[in-house]
Amino acid sequence: MVNVGILCVGPANYLSICNAIKKTGNNPILIKNAKVKKKITHLILPGVGSFGAVMKEIKKKKLLNFIFEHIDSKKPLLGICAGYQILFKNSEEDLSVKGLSQFKGNLKNLNCILKIVPNIGWHETYLDKKIVKTLKLPFKTADFYYAHSYYVKTYNKDEMKGFFKINKESIPVLFMKNNIFGVQFHPEKSGLNGIKFLNSFCNLNT
């Protein structure tokens, strides 16, 4: 069993994430400030709000250094939805705010691809063999649940490890670099496939 820290940085499915982590047999710990009493081995950066709002909340709660220290310690970090988006440099959603710049690239509104935004629903997601091997996932493709209005337009191909297809476009939705992972989908809302993904993340050695 590992202690999985879940940053409280604005609106998010905290109850769902906690329940999903419990189903993996691990211990979820909600983090509301940088004063964490228990040792955290894995960190989840969730978020349902906007790019700018999540970043402002992180700065307001003085959690920037906490996040960077966790990354520097080589412990696993997982960004989900808006928590995934802020791992990039910036987003068209709020160009006045910079992200964490852990992945190269920026985000653009999906309305250049879709007539109806946000994109809500299930998509068959294709995973790169490296992410499958690293996380020891039991699948190479899986249906995951999505709810988002922005997508990564420019990116480092070496960091992109998963995508889904819509209107003949390949939308990148999973990135990995060293101990940092980011997913556009909501594993906590993706049924058994989501639980398996979170379980694989929690089983990463620290």
C-alpha positions as CSV (number, residue, x, y, z in Angstrom):
1,M,0.0,0.0,0.0
2,V,1.3,3.5,-0.9
3,N,0.1,7.0,0.1
4,V,-1.2,8.8,-2.9
5,G,-1.4,12.5,-2.5
6,I,-4.3,14.3,-4.3
7,L,-3.9,18.1,-4.6
8,C,-7.0,20.1,-3.9
9,V,-6.7,22.9,-6.4
10,G,-10.2,23.9,-7.3
11,P,-13.2,21.9,-8.7
12,A,-12.5,18.2,-9.2
13,N,-13.9,14.8,-8.7
14,Y,-12.1,14.3,-5.3
15,L,-14.5,11.7,-3.9
16,S,-14.4,9.7,-7.1
17,I,-10.6,9.9,-7.2
18,C,-10.3,8.8,-3.6
19,N,-12.7,5.9,-4.1
20,A,-10.8,4.8,-7.2
21,I,-7.5,4.9,-5.3
22,K,-9.1,2.9,-2.5
23,K,-10.2,0.3,-5.0
24,T,-6.6,-0.2,-6.1
25,G,-5.8,-1.0,-2.4
26,N,-3.9,2.2,-1.8
27,N,-4.4,5.1,0.6
28,P,-5.6,8.5,-0.8
29,I,-4.6,11.7,1.0
30,L,-6.2,15.0,0.1
31,I,-3.6,17.8,0.2
32,K,-4.9,21.3,0.8
33,N,-1.6,23.0,1.5
34,A,2.1,22.3,1.5
35,K,2.2,21.1,5.1
36,V,1.7,17.4,4.6
37,K,2.2,15.2,7.7
38,K,2.3,11.8,6.0
39,K,4.9,10.7,3.5
40,I,3.6,10.9,0.0
41,T,5.0,8.4,-2.6
42,H,2.7,9.2,-5.5
43,L,1.0,12.5,-6.4
44,I,-2.1,13.2,-8.4
45,L,-2.8,16.6,-9.9
46,P,-6.6,16.6,-10.7
47,G,-8.7,19.5,-12.0
48,V,-12.0,20.2,-13.7
49,G,-11.7,24.0,-13.9
50,S,-9.9,26.1,-16.4
51,F,-6.2,26.2,-17.1
52,G,-5.8,29.6,-15.5
53,A,-8.0,28.9,-12.5
54,V,-6.1,25.8,-11.5
55,M,-2.7,27.5,-11.8
56,K,-3.9,30.4,-9.8
57,E,-5.2,28.1,-7.1
58,I,-1.9,26.3,-7.0
59,K,-0.1,29.6,-6.5
60,K,-2.6,30.8,-4.0
61,K,-2.1,27.8,-1.8
62,K,1.7,28.0,-2.3
63,L,1.9,24.5,-3.8
64,L,4.3,25.2,-6.6
65,N,7.4,24.3,-4.7
66,F,5.6,21.2,-3.3
67,I,4.9,20.0,-6.8
68,F,8.4,20.7,-8.1
69,E,10.0,19.1,-5.1
70,H,7.9,15.9,-5.7
71,I,9.0,15.9,-9.3
72,D,12.7,16.4,-8.5
73,S,12.5,13.6,-6.0
74,K,11.8,11.3,-8.9
75,K,8.5,10.1,-7.4
76,P,5.6,9.5,-9.8
77,L,3.2,12.3,-10.6
78,L,0.0,12.0,-12.6
79,G,-1.9,15.0,-14.0
80,I,-5.6,14.4,-14.9
81,C,-7.7,16.6,-17.2
82,A,-7.0,20.2,-16.3
83,G,-4.2,18.9,-14.1
84,Y,-2.8,17.3,-17.2
85,Q,-3.1,20.5,-19.3
86,I,-1.2,22.6,-16.8
87,L,1.8,20.3,-17.2
88,F,2.3,22.1,-20.5
89,K,3.6,25.7,-21.1
90,N,0.4,27.5,-21.9
91,S,-3.2,27.2,-23.2
92,E,-5.3,29.3,-25.5
93,E,-7.9,29.2,-22.6
94,D,-5.9,31.8,-20.6
95,L,-2.7,33.1,-22.2
96,S,-2.0,35.4,-19.3
97,V,-1.0,32.4,-17.1
98,K,1.9,30.0,-17.6
99,G,1.7,26.3,-16.9
100,L,4.2,24.1,-15.2
101,S,6.1,23.6,-18.4
102,Q,7.0,19.9,-17.7
103,F,5.9,18.9,-21.2
104,K,6.7,20.8,-24.4
105,G,3.7,22.2,-26.2
106,N,0.6,24.3,-25.9
107,L,-3.2,23.8,-26.0
108,K,-5.8,25.0,-28.4
109,N,-9.6,25.0,-28.4
110,L,-11.3,21.9,-29.8
111,N,-13.8,24.1,-31.7
112,C,-11.3,24.1,-34.6
113,I,-12.0,20.3,-34.9
114,L,-15.5,19.8,-33.4
115,K,-18.8,21.6,-33.9
116,I,-19.9,20.8,-30.4
117,V,-17.5,21.6,-27.5
118,P,-16.8,20.4,-24.8
119,N,-16.1,16.9,-26.0
120,I,-17.8,14.6,-23.5
121,G,-18.0,10.9,-23.7
122,W,-16.0,7.7,-24.2
123,H,-13.2,7.2,-26.8
124,E,-11.1,4.2,-27.7
125,T,-7.6,5.3,-26.7
126,Y,-4.5,3.9,-28.4
127,L,-1.4,3.5,-26.2
128,D,2.2,3.6,-27.2
129,K,4.1,0.4,-26.4
130,K,6.5,2.3,-24.1
131,I,3.8,3.5,-21.8
132,V,2.3,0.0,-21.8
133,K,5.7,-1.4,-20.7
134,T,6.5,1.3,-18.2
135,L,3.2,1.1,-16.4
136,K,2.8,-2.7,-17.1
137,L,-0.7,-2.0,-18.4
138,P,-2.9,-5.0,-19.2
139,F,-4.1,-3.4,-22.5
140,K,-2.8,-1.6,-25.6
141,T,-6.1,0.1,-26.3
142,A,-8.9,1.0,-23.9
143,D,-12.1,3.0,-23.7
144,F,-11.7,6.0,-21.4
145,Y,-14.1,8.8,-20.4
146,Y,-13.4,12.4,-21.5
147,A,-14.8,15.8,-20.8
148,H,-12.7,18.6,-22.2
149,S,-12.7,21.7,-24.5
150,Y,-9.0,22.0,-25.2
151,Y,-6.4,19.7,-26.6
152,V,-2.6,19.7,-27.1
153,K,-1.9,21.1,-30.5
154,T,1.9,21.2,-30.6
155,Y,4.0,18.7,-28.6
156,N,7.2,16.7,-28.4
157,K,6.5,13.4,-30.2
158,D,8.9,11.5,-27.9
159,E,6.7,12.6,-24.9
160,M,3.3,11.7,-26.5
161,K,2.2,8.2,-25.6
162,G,-1.5,7.9,-26.3
163,F,-4.2,9.3,-28.5
164,F,-7.8,8.9,-29.7
165,K,-9.2,9.6,-33.2
166,I,-12.1,12.0,-33.9
167,N,-13.2,13.4,-37.3
168,K,-10.1,11.8,-38.9
169,E,-7.9,13.8,-36.4
170,S,-5.5,12.1,-33.9
171,I,-5.9,13.9,-30.5
172,P,-3.0,13.3,-28.2
173,V,-4.2,12.5,-24.7
174,L,-1.4,10.8,-22.8
175,F,2.1,12.1,-22.1
176,M,5.1,10.7,-20.2
177,K,8.5,12.0,-19.3
178,N,10.6,10.3,-16.7
179,N,8.4,10.2,-13.5
180,I,5.7,12.6,-14.9
181,F,2.5,11.3,-16.5
182,G,-0.4,13.2,-17.8
183,V,-3.8,12.1,-19.1
184,Q,-6.7,14.0,-20.7
185,F,-9.2,11.3,-19.8
186,H,-10.7,10.8,-16.3
187,P,-9.5,7.4,-15.0
188,E,-11.7,7.8,-11.9
189,K,-14.7,7.9,-14.2
190,S,-13.6,5.3,-16.7
191,G,-14.8,2.1,-14.9
192,L,-12.6,-0.9,-14.7
193,N,-10.1,0.4,-17.3
194,G,-9.6,3.5,-15.3
195,I,-9.0,1.5,-12.1
196,K,-6.5,-0.7,-13.9
197,F,-4.7,2.4,-15.1
198,L,-4.6,4.0,-11.6
199,N,-3.5,0.7,-10.1
200,S,-0.5,0.5,-12.6
201,F,0.4,4.1,-11.7
202,C,0.3,3.3,-8.0
203,N,2.5,0.3,-8.5
204,L,5.3,2.3,-10.0
205,N,8.4,2.1,-7.8
206,T,9.5,5.3,-6.0
